[in-house]
Amino acid sequence: MEWIAENAWIIWAVAAVLCVIFELMSGGLVLLCFAVGAAVAAIVSPFMGIAAQLAVFVVATIVSLAIVKKYFARRHDVEENVSGRASNADALIGRRGKANSDIRRGDYGWVAIDGDVWKSKLADDIAEDIPMGAIVEVLSRDSIILTVKPVNS
């Protein structure tokens, strides 16, 4: 037990290196934060007892997690859509496309938008089927199925 107390920095350093190695395999950045905590604990271990080292490890890990979260939230608009623009498939709402097949009430059809073909269905308030080749507008999206209406030329 005395050896562990005197050489705790080795244990912390090994833990930091292992966290970095596993981080390289996973890519989630969480293990990198644990590696930072372990490295800081290794640095202070010659000057503190094991309880203080654990406290330093926890605090350094939490601080690095907060920094990573804040950086990515700001950089990638994770917490809120700051720009107000629709992203991913939600950007299709309001767009126009061409029916690649007949779209009949109670059945599905296919719509091409910018070279991508999407499964689609008629909006509930549309009484007439949409023929193949007609121009349609996307009203909403449910998973990968678009709800469309015909565009009156």
MIGU-178397 format. One line per 10 residues: their letters; for each residue z, y, x of C-alpha. Coordinates in Angstrom, 2 decimals. Example, Ala and Ser with C-alpha at 12.3 -4.5 7.8 and 13.67 -1.06 7.14 Angstrom:
2
as	7.80/-4.50/12.30; 7.14/-1.06/13.67 .
% end
This chain:
153
mewiaenawi	0.00/0.00/0.00; 0.72/2.32/2.90; -2.77/1.75/4.30; -4.32/2.80/0.99; -2.28/6.00/0.91; -3.24/6.87/4.49; -6.95/6.02/4.05; -7.58/7.13/0.49; -10.41/9.34/1.69; -12.40/6.19/2.59 .
iwavaavlcv	-12.00/4.82/-0.94; -13.04/8.16/-2.46; -16.02/8.43/-0.09; -17.19/4.90/-0.94; -16.80/5.69/-4.64; -18.87/8.86/-4.19; -21.64/7.01/-2.34; -21.71/4.22/-4.95; -21.92/6.80/-7.75; -24.88/8.46/-6.02 .
ifelmsgglv	-26.62/5.11/-5.57; -26.12/4.15/-9.21; -27.19/7.65/-10.27; -30.48/7.18/-8.44; -31.04/4.06/-10.53; -30.03/5.59/-13.87; -31.11/9.23/-13.73; -28.66/10.58/-16.29; -26.77/12.96/-13.95; -23.37/11.81/-15.27 .
llcfavgaav	-22.70/9.55/-12.31; -23.66/12.40/-9.99; -20.84/14.43/-11.53; -18.44/11.56/-10.84; -19.75/11.48/-7.26; -18.93/15.19/-6.91; -15.42/14.54/-8.22; -14.92/11.66/-5.80; -16.24/13.71/-2.86; -13.85/16.58/-3.63 .
aaivspfmgi	-10.99/14.08/-3.95; -11.97/12.60/-0.56; -11.83/16.06/1.02; -8.34/16.85/-0.31; -6.88/13.34/0.09; -5.34/13.92/3.55; -3.32/16.80/2.13; -2.21/15.40/-1.26; -0.62/12.36/-2.85; -2.52/9.91/-5.01 .
aaqlavfvva	-1.53/11.58/-8.30; -2.81/14.95/-7.09; -6.00/13.30/-5.81; -6.62/11.80/-9.23; -6.03/15.19/-10.84; -8.48/16.84/-8.41; -11.02/14.07/-9.14; -10.72/14.60/-12.91; -10.92/18.39/-12.69; -13.88/18.38/-10.27 .
tivslaivkk	-15.74/15.86/-12.43; -15.14/17.87/-15.62; -16.21/21.10/-13.93; -19.41/19.53/-12.59; -20.16/18.00/-16.01; -19.70/21.43/-17.63; -22.01/23.05/-15.07; -24.70/20.41/-15.57; -24.44/20.68/-19.37; -24.59/24.47/-19.30 .
yfarrhdvee	-27.55/24.47/-16.91; -29.60/22.01/-18.97; -28.62/23.57/-22.29; -29.83/26.96/-21.06; -32.84/25.63/-19.22; -34.13/23.28/-21.91; -32.81/24.88/-25.13; -30.77/21.75/-25.90; -27.93/23.36/-27.85; -30.15/25.47/-30.09 .
nvsgrasnad	-33.80/26.27/-30.47; -33.57/29.78/-29.05; -37.28/30.48/-29.32; -37.44/29.66/-33.04; -40.62/27.66/-32.46; -41.11/24.17/-33.86; -41.38/21.49/-31.24; -42.67/17.94/-30.98; -44.01/16.46/-34.22; -42.39/19.25/-36.29 .
aligrrgkan	-45.07/21.56/-34.85; -47.58/19.70/-37.07; -46.12/21.24/-40.25; -48.56/23.83/-41.53; -51.41/22.53/-39.36; -54.74/21.39/-40.72; -56.51/18.12/-40.06; -59.29/15.88/-41.32; -58.74/12.81/-43.50; -60.00/9.74/-41.61 .
sdirrgdygw	-59.69/7.62/-44.77; -59.23/8.11/-48.48; -55.65/9.11/-49.27; -54.72/7.78/-52.71; -51.64/8.40/-54.85; -49.00/5.76/-54.06; -50.83/4.62/-50.92; -51.16/5.77/-47.35; -54.14/7.15/-45.51; -54.90/8.53/-42.06 .
vaidgdvwks	-55.29/12.13/-40.88; -56.66/13.31/-37.51; -55.06/16.40/-35.96; -56.07/17.48/-32.46; -57.37/14.02/-31.64; -54.21/12.21/-32.80; -54.34/10.06/-35.92; -51.29/10.14/-38.20; -50.29/7.99/-41.15; -50.15/10.23/-44.21 .
kladdiaedi	-49.44/10.33/-47.92; -50.15/12.74/-50.75; -47.64/15.38/-51.74; -45.86/14.53/-55.01; -47.42/17.44/-56.92; -51.02/16.53/-56.01; -52.78/14.70/-58.85; -56.15/13.95/-57.24; -56.87/11.59/-54.36; -58.13/13.06/-51.10 .
pmgaivevls	-61.52/11.69/-50.00; -62.32/10.72/-46.43; -63.56/13.73/-44.44; -61.64/16.30/-46.48; -59.61/19.00/-44.73; -55.87/18.68/-45.39; -52.76/20.71/-44.59; -49.50/19.13/-43.43; -46.58/20.02/-45.71; -43.81/17.93/-44.14 .
rdsiiltvkp	-43.04/15.01/-41.88; -40.80/12.01/-42.47; -40.51/10.05/-39.22; -44.16/9.33/-38.36; -45.60/9.83/-41.86; -47.08/13.20/-42.78; -47.13/14.55/-46.31; -50.40/16.37/-46.89; -52.32/18.34/-49.53; -56.03/19.11/-49.70 .
vns	-57.19/22.52/-48.51; -59.37/24.19/-51.12; -62.34/25.69/-49.28 .
% end
